[in-house]
Amino acid sequence: MDQKKTGDVLLQVSHLSKSFGNNLVLKDIDFSVSKGDVTSVIGSSGSGKSTLLRCINLLEVPTSGQILFHGSSITARGYNVPAYRAKVGMVFQSFNLFANMTVLENCMIGLRKVMRQDKATAEETARMYLDKVGMAPYINAKPRQISGGQKQRVAIARALAMEPEVLLFDEPTSALDPQMVGEVLDVMKALVKEGLTMIVVTHEMAFARDVSSRTVFMKDGIIWEDGAPSQIFGHPQKTETQEFLSRFFDR
């Protein structure tokens, strides 16, 4: 894995902790993302992976520590969170599409409300990204009329339409039937080839091993191991990592 220059760091997470009541879910997380990184975050359910993403996107407010985007603290008073979320987009496990809107309208709403694009410009942008993920034929469909894999492709198009610098994926295939997983992973692999910076919380070990440039293993709210996929999957240093991966691969 090529070492990135410090100037290429987009996101810097320092000493991040997150508690829900007495439950400490994230413990002193240090984590950085450089331009072009494709970081897969793996670990058992309840290890803190999704909470880390939700803190990065400010869907959860960190209990302590800080998150810097281009060197500015995203939790600082007066920070423009909607503009930040446009630049650090998120694709959810459960799609989060608006049921009463068409596919096209779902992809336009952020462009209209956040980016303040006029209707014609927003429609042109939305159509372009829906075409990119293979959903152009379905622009007039409502979410209930399309499959789970198609809904997730619409959700990806909606996030891409904002032209983010970083895209966060929170277990984007875990709510899908097995036959639909491939179509979503194919879209994600195409984005990797285009150089999009991505953080992917995933149970898809083959994606983490073969597609990402970096793999982070989490357990009990702690990053136990962080490195190139060849190292994490081929020569894991920690017993905890070895035990987790042994469920997926014969070692």
N, C-alpha and C positions, 0 to 999 in steps of 0.2 A: 504494500500500500504506500503510495507516494505521500510523503509528509507535506502538508500544506504550509504555506507561509503564514505567519501570524496575521498579516493584513487581510487574509482571506477568511478569517473567522467571522461568521455571521451571528451566531448565537453563543453566548457564554453563560453557563449555569454554574453558580458558585455557592457552595455550602447550603444547598437547597434542602429544606425540611418542610414536611406537610403533615399536620395532625388533624384528625377528626375527633374532637373531644379528647379522650385519653389515648386514642389509638394513633400511634406514630406510624404513618404509612410510608413516608420518605425520610431517609436519615442521611443528612450531610452529603447530598449528591453534588459531585463535580463532573461537568459534562460540557463539551464544546462541539459546535458544528461548523465545519468550514464549507465554503462554496464548492458544490459538486459532490459533497459526501452523500452516500446512500447508507444510512445507519439503520440496521435492524436491531430492535430491542426484543430480546427473548427472555423467557422465564415462565414459571408456573403462574396460574391464575392467583391473584392476591399478592403478587410480588412487588406491585407499585408501578408497573409499566404504564398503564393507562393514566394513572394519577400524574405521573411525570409529564405525559403529553398534555394533559388538561391544565397543568400549571404553566407549561410553556405557552399555551394558547390563552391563558388567563381565564379559563372556565372555572378554575380553582385558584384562589389567592394563596400563594405560598405563606407558610407560617413564619419561616425565617429564611435567610439567604437572599440571593438576588439573581435575576435573569437579565442579561444585557443583550440588546439587539443593535448591531453596529455600534457597540460601546455605550448605548444609552439604556438606563434602567427602565424596564417596562412597567414596574410597580411604582415609579415615581409619581408624585402628585402632578396632575395636569397632563400626563402622558396620553397621547392620542391612541386609545386602544382599538377603536374601529379601523383606523388606518393600519395599525400593526397587524390586526387579524387578516386584513386583505393581503399583506405581505407574507404572513406566516399562516397559511390556510390549513384547514383541517378536514379530513374525510373520516366520517364516523362509521362505526360498526353497523349502526341501524339506519344508515342513509340520511335521515333527517330531511327528507324532501317534504314540501308543502303539498298535502293531499288534494287541496282544492285548486291547485295550479297545474297547468300543463308542463310537460318536460321543458319546453322553451321558456315559459314564464319562470320556472324554478331557476333556470340558468341566467335569466335577466335580472332577477330581483336585486342581487348584490351590486350589480353594475349600475342599476338605477339609484338604489338607496345609498350605497356607500361611495361609489365612484362618481355618482352624479352624472352618468352618461345620459344623453337624450335617447329616446326610445329606439330610433332607427340605428344608432351606433351600438346600443346595447344588444339589439336583436342580431345585428351583423356579427358582433363578437361571440354571442352565445351560439349562433348557428355554426360558426367556425370551430368552436371547441366541441360541440356535440358531434360534428362530422369527424373530428379527430378521434373520438372514442367510439365511433361506429353507431351513434345514436341519431343521426340525421333523419332516418325514416320515421322516427317516433316523436317528433317535436310536438305534435298535437295531442299525444296520449297523456292521460293522467297516471300518476304513480301506481294506482291500483290495477292498471291495465298492462303493466309490464312486469317482467320477472325480477327477482332479486339481483341477479347479475347486471341486468339492464339498469335498475335503480342505482346500483353502485357506480356504474359508468357515468350516469347522469350526475351523480354527486361529485365525481372526479372532474367532469367537465365544468361544473359550477365553480369548483375551487380553482381550476386552471384559468377560467375566464377572468379572474381577478389578477392574473399574471403574478403569482406569488414568487418570492425569492426562496421560500422554504415551504414544503408541503408535508404536513403531519398526517399519517395514516394510523388510525386506532383499530387494529384488528379488522382490516377492511374486508376479509373473506370469511370471517367466523360465523356470520349469520346466513351464509349462502349454502345452497345444496352443492354437493361435491362437483356436479357437472358444470356448475356456474363459476367455480373458483378460477378455472383456467382463463376464462375470458377477462376477468378483472386483473389477474396477474399479468396477462399479456399486455394490457394497457399500461400497467405499472412498469413493466420491462421496457416498453417503448419510451416512457418518460425518462428512465435511467439512461438510455442511449442518447437522449437529447441533452443530458447534463443537468437535469433538474435536481436540486438539493432536497433530499427526502429523509424523514425519520419515520420508520415503519415499525410499529408494535405488531408482532406477528407470531402465529403458531406454525406458519409455513416454513419449516426448517430448510427445505431445498432453496427457497427464495433467499433466506438469510445467508445460506452457505454459498450459493452460486451467483447471486445477483448483487448483493450489497458490497460496499467497499469496506464496511466496518460492522462488527457485531458487538453488542453490549449484552451481557448476561446479568439479569437482576434476580435477587432473592431477598425476601424479608425487607424490602425497602432500601436495599443497598446494591450498588454496582459492584459485583464480585470480580468481573473480568471484562475487559474492554480491549479489542484488538482486531486485526485483520481476520476475516472469516477462516482463512487457511490455518491460522493459529488457534482460534477458538474451537473450530470443529476438528482440526487435525491433531492439535497438541494442547488441549485445555490444561491449564496449570492448577486450577482449584478442584478439589474433590467435589464441591457442590456443582460445578459446571459439568464435570464428568458424569455425575449421577443423573443430572437433568438430561443430558444429551443421550445417555444410554437408553432412554425410553424411546428414542427415535431412530437410533442407529446402532447396529451391532458393532461393538468396539472390540 
